[in-house]
Amino acid sequence: MNTQTRTELEAAAFRALLDHLDKRNDVQNIDMMNLAGFCRNCLSRWYQEAAEERGIEMDKETAREIVYGMPYSEWREKYQTEAGADKQAAFEKSFAENVGQQRD
């Protein structure tokens, strides 16, 4: 497989992931973090970092709007729910483990 085809397939898979997440607004970021070690905010940060690596200036809010399909504040207002103490405790553990891995 050549580089161009690989890039196109990866881009298509990323778009499919964003479409899937858009249809699953019931899945909270904290749930994703606790189960998978990443969330929509991680995706938006990775997107922003990829843009900046290529010399494209992008702020956090712009990257988040690309991932969320709307301004982050609007998504939070529409879909975000309060996380219970059990989810928050699991998040603290997951965040510490996964942020350390991402920065290594």
ZAKETOR-372282 format. One record per atom (N, C-alpha, C): x, y, z. Coordinates in steps of 0.02 Angstrom, whole numbers, padded with zeros to 5 digits, always signed. Each point is the difference from the previous one (the first is absolute). Layout:
<recs>
XYZ...
</recs>
This chain:
<recs>
+00042-00059+00000-00042+00059+00000+00045+00062+00000-00016+00047-00044+00041+00061-00002-00022+00049+00055+00041+00050+00011-00011+00048+00053-00065+00039-00010-00015+00020-00060-00061+00038-00014-00062-00041+00016-00001-00062-00021-00058-00043+00015-00007-00010+00075+00055-00013+00033-00002-00009+00073-00029+00062+00034+00024+00059-00020-00025+00062+00029-00075+00008-00013-00022-00017-00059-00072+00005-00016-00041-00048+00042+00024-00061+00010-00035-00048+00041-00002+00022+00073+00056+00026+00025+00001+00024+00069-00048+00059+00009-00002+00044-00048-00046+00057+00004-00072-00023-00002-00015-00050-00041-00068-00026-00003-00019-00033+00066+00046-00037+00029-00013-00032+00065-00011+00053+00054+00039+00053-00001-00009+00054+00049-00068+00033-00008-00021+00013-00062-00066+00030-00012-00055-00047+00024+00009-00065-00011-00049-00049+00024-00004+00000+00076+00058+00006+00033+00001+00004+00073-00037+00062+00024+00013+00057-00030-00036+00061+00020-00074-00006-00012-00020-00031-00055-00071-00010-00014-00031-00046+00052+00035-00052+00018-00025-00047+00051-00008+00036+00067+00051+00039+00019-00004+00036+00064-00057+00051-00001-00012+00030-00058-00054+00048-00006-00067-00034+00012-00007-00061-00022-00062-00038+00011-00005-00027+00071+00055+00000+00037+00000-00027+00067+00014+00055+00052-00039+00053-00005+00006+00055+00048-00017-00022+00071-00032-00058+00006-00015-00027+00067+00062-00024+00036+00052-00015-00038+00063-00024+00029+00040+00061+00023+00010+00004+00064+00035+00056+00029+00076-00008-00008+00035+00056-00002+00073-00002-00004+00030-00039+00058-00028+00008+00059+00028-00035+00058-00007-00075-00009-00055-00022-00031-00008-00072-00014+00053-00024-00049+00011+00039-00052+00052-00018-00049+00068-00003+00032+00015+00050+00042+00065+00002+00033+00009-00060+00046-00053-00016+00037+00005-00056+00047+00007-00067-00035-00030-00007-00058+00002-00065-00035+00058-00005-00050+00013+00055-00035+00048-00003-00055+00063+00041+00011-00001+00044+00049+00059+00040+00013+00007+00061-00045-00053+00015-00038-00001+00062-00040-00073+00021-00007-00009+00063-00021-00068+00026-00009-00001+00050-00058-00055+00032-00009-00006+00049-00054+00051+00057+00008+00012+00020+00062+00049+00053+00011+00070-00022-00020+00016-00063+00013+00065-00027-00022+00005+00003-00076-00053-00022-00034+00000+00002-00073+00010+00071-00026-00033+00047+00032+00007+00070-00023+00071+00025+00013+00029-00020+00055+00070+00021+00015+00047-00031-00051-00009-00064-00017+00042-00033-00050-00008+00034-00068-00060+00020-00016-00014+00034-00063+00037+00067-00001-00006+00037+00054+00034+00065+00006+00076-00009-00006+00027-00049+00035+00072-00012-00003+00023-00019-00070-00040-00041-00035+00017-00019-00069+00000+00061-00046-00049+00045+00010-00002+00061-00040+00062+00043+00013+00016+00008+00064+00058+00042+00018+00065-00029-00025+00006-00067-00001+00060-00032-00027+00009+00015-00074-00055+00017-00033+00002+00016-00071+00000+00075-00013+00010+00039+00053+00003+00072-00007-00068+00034-00005-00052-00035+00018-00068+00029-00003-00019+00021+00071-00012+00065+00009-00021+00024+00066-00072-00021+00013-00010-00029+00058-00068-00021+00019-00005+00004+00075-00053+00034+00023-00009+00003+00073-00042-00060+00023-00002-00008+00065-00034-00057+00030-00074-00001-00018-00032+00058+00001-00072+00002-00014-00016-00019-00072+00042+00020-00046-00010-00019-00070+00006-00075-00009+00051-00029+00030+00009-00072-00004-00058-00037+00032-00023+00025+00057-00057-00032+00033-00063+00004-00043-00010+00056-00034-00060+00007-00042+00002-00050-00058+00059-00014-00025+00007-00050-00053-00020-00069+00026+00024-00017+00059-00015-00066+00029-00072-00005+00024-00025+00051+00034-00068-00002+00027-00054+00016-00051+00019+00031-00055-00049+00019-00051-00040+00061+00019+00021+00034+00051-00033+00061+00025+00047+00031+00053-00012+00061+00020+00041+00028+00054-00004-00045+00062+00057-00009+00032+00004-00043+00059-00049+00021+00054-00008+00065+00011-00046+00024+00051-00072-00022-00016-00018+00000-00064-00066-00021-00021-00009-00076+00012+00051-00039-00017-00004-00072+00011-00009-00016+00074+00039+00034+00041-00005-00012+00073-00069+00016+00025-00027+00056-00023-00067+00021+00021-00054-00051-00021+00007-00026-00061-00050-00046-00026+00007-00071+00027+00061-00024+00008+00011-00071+00010+00036-00021+00064+00040+00044+00028+00040-00022+00057-00043-00007+00063+00011-00053+00036-00036-00013+00063+00050+00000+00057-00026+00006+00060+00043-00001+00060+00025-00070+00012+00065-00006+00013+00030-00065+00014-00002-00013+00075-00019-00061+00017-00002-00019+00070+00071-00010+00028+00003-00007+00066+00065-00008+00033+00038-00061-00025-00035-00054-00015+00034-00060-00024+00033+00012-00068-00034+00035-00045+00029+00016-00065+00059+00048+00007-00007+00048+00045+00053+00049+00010+00063-00034+00028-00009-00046+00047+00058-00036+00028+00033-00043-00053-00039-00034-00041+00028-00040-00054+00036+00044-00051-00027+00060-00012+00031+00047-00047+00068+00022+00026+00005+00016+00064+00064+00022+00028+00053-00052-00011-00017-00063+00011+00047-00055-00010+00018-00007-00074-00051-00001-00043+00012-00007-00072+00040+00058-00028-00017+00060+00021+00035+00060-00025+00074-00003+00018+00015-00017+00062+00069-00003+00022+00039-00053-00041-00031-00056-00011+00033-00054-00038+00009+00019-00073-00051+00028-00031+00003+00012-00072+00036+00064-00019-00003+00051+00041+00037+00061-00017+00075-00015+00005+00019-00039+00049+00070-00019+00007+00024-00038-00061-00041-00045-00027+00018-00039-00060+00005+00045-00061-00046+00048-00006-00001+00043-00059+00059+00047-00001+00025+00018+00056+00055+00049+00003+00069-00034-00003+00002-00066+00008+00065-00035-00001+00030-00002-00069
</recs>
